[in-house]
Amino acid sequence: MRQIVGDTDYTILEPTTFDQACQSIACELADLVARKQHDYGQGNILAFGEYGVLVRLNDKVERLKNLLGKSKPPANEPIEDTWRDIVGYGLIALMLRRGSFTLPLSADEEAK
């Protein structure tokens, strides 16, 4: 299976185990979070820390609850994107806790 995420072209074998499926999704989401970090920067998260992440996460959960309760598909953003955002905020919260959120992006390092 071939998957293009942002500017990155991945050739991925169709997962045959739960572990491989987890790894495939984890890689996809890590790339998404890094690309979004490039656009947003650190300030929006560092301004409020974990509490800010919690508020953003709550917004996504409330959106998901609302969308799952409707019979029509969402008008603006697929439900899968909301799940991606929820996982992304989980990654960011763990990085804050572990002190790695402020590390430079590799794309920024390569540009130096």
N, C-alpha and C positions, 0 to 999 in steps of 0.2 A: 504494500500500500504506500502511495506517495502522498505526503501531506506538506502543504506550504503554510507556514505560520509567519506572518510578517514578511521579512526578507529572507527567511531561512527555509530552505528546501530539505525536508526530511524524507528519507526512504525508510519506511517502517514496515517490518513484517507484521502481518496480521497476528495479533496476540493469540496464543494457544493456551495460556495459563492466566490465572487471576493475577499473579505476580507481574507478568509481562504487561497486562492491561493497565495495572496500577502505574507501572514505570512509564508507559507511553503517555498516560494522562498527566502524570506528574511533570514530565519533561515539557509537554505542551503548555501547562499552566505556569511553570517556572519561566519559560520564554515570554509568555504573555505579561506576567508581573514585571519582568525586567524591562520590556518595551514600554509598559505604562509608566514605570518609574522614570524612564528617560523623559517622557512627556510631562509628568507631574512634578518631578523633583522630590526633595525630602521634606520641604517646608510644611506641606499640608498635613503630613502625619506627625512630624516632630512638634508642631504647634500644640497638639493636645495629647500626644502619646497614645497609650493603650485605650484610654477613654474615648479618644477620637475614633480609633479603629472600631471600638464597640458601637458607637453611634452609627458609623457608616455600615457596619455589619447589620445592625438592627434595621436600617433602611432597606437593605437587600432582603432580609428575612421577611419584613412586612410586604415588600413588593412581591416576593415569591408566594406568600400566603394568599395575597389578593389574586395573582394570576392563576394559581392552581385551583382557585374556587370558581373560575369562570369557564364557560364552555367554548368561548371564542379564543383564538390564538392572540397573543399580545400584538399590539399595533406598532410598537417601536423596537423592541429588543427581544430576541428569543429567550425562552425560559432557561435554556442551557447557558446563556451568557450570565444570567443571574447566579446560577450555581458556580460558574467560573469565578465571578467576583467574590462570592462567599469564601471559596477556597483561597483566593488571592489575599483577602483580608486576614485569613488565618495564617498564611505564610508571613505576611507583614508583622502580625502580632508576635509570632514566634521569633522573627528576626529582631524585633525590638527587645524582647526579653533576653535574647542571647547576645545582644550588643552588636549584631552584624548589619543592622538596617542602614547604617551610615557608610558602609563600605562603598567604594567607587564602583560604578558600572564598568564592565570590561570594555564596552564600546567607547566610553569616555577615556579609559586608560590607553586604548589603542590609538586614539586620535592625538595623543600627546606626542 
